Amino acid sequence: MSTDFLSSHGQKALKSAASLNTNSSTSFAKENIWFDWGKKNEHTVRIVGDFISIRTHWIGESKYDDVSILNPTAFKGDNKLPVQVACGNWDVETESEDPDGDACPICRLGRNADAMLKKYGKELEEADKNIFKAIRKKCAIKQFYLFKVIDRENPYIDDEKTKKGYKILRAPEKLLKAILELSDKMKGIGITAKDEGIDIIIKKVTSDTSKNDVSYTALPVMDGVKVKQTPLTEEELEFRDLELIKFGGKPIDKERFEEELTDENNVRTIYENADMEEGGNAPF
């Protein structure tokens, strides 16, 4: 494994950046394979191998906005939708975007809201403008990066705490950047390599002025004045592998999305106006 893979892969991922409905094997359904910050803002992890880039949309209710794009009943019952889905315009395998951008109906709604705001903005009352902005924000892409890690504080993947295994760390861009910066500083060390990698202390810092303003740091675990290398043990080498690509999430079904569009705030009208004619008044 290359010692600088995080720099090469990570920089590419950074350039593309702006509860998942996973498409994983059902055999993992009863295992706690997702890293959880819990009540602690600082954890020690051992990253193993490369990471992948994913893009998602949050379509459920949120404390950060007051606009809905789908009927509330869509998230209830046996056939309920997940509150977070993968972006249909993002190919997880190739980590590339659909050049046409037509596969994701959520992106289409967001683009239309943005286009109509720009076109008819001068005609709209301030309250209506805010609705357009809220819909655009609701449809925004969230970019994350999946790492395979060993959680040093809680390496168990079962509730009984009898079975250890790898977990998936879902990192925002700021945490990825902190890990990449650490990788750049560790010249000659493949920080995620099985035989020469290191434990990393990741820390989440929330601003005193805003709970939404979060930063991250990544520091090496030290042994005295030297960085402590932690080759994987025989037990850790036998952990059940996690193919990260299988956990990249599942896009929403376009027909189901269109069925569940709410009629409130002209959401359906905005979505259906893909081809807007020049001139005239706002179509609502």
PyMOL commands that set and color helices and strands:
alter all, ss='L'
color gray80, all
select helices_A, chain A and resi 5-16+26-28+72-75+105-123+126-138+173-185+234-237+244-247+254-260+264-272
alter helices_A, ss='H'
color red, helices_A
select strands_A, chain A and resi 42-47+52-58+84-86+90-91+96-97+142-151+167-172+199-206+214-220+222-223+226-227
alter strands_A, ss='S'
color yellow, strands_A
deselect
rebuild
show_as cartoon
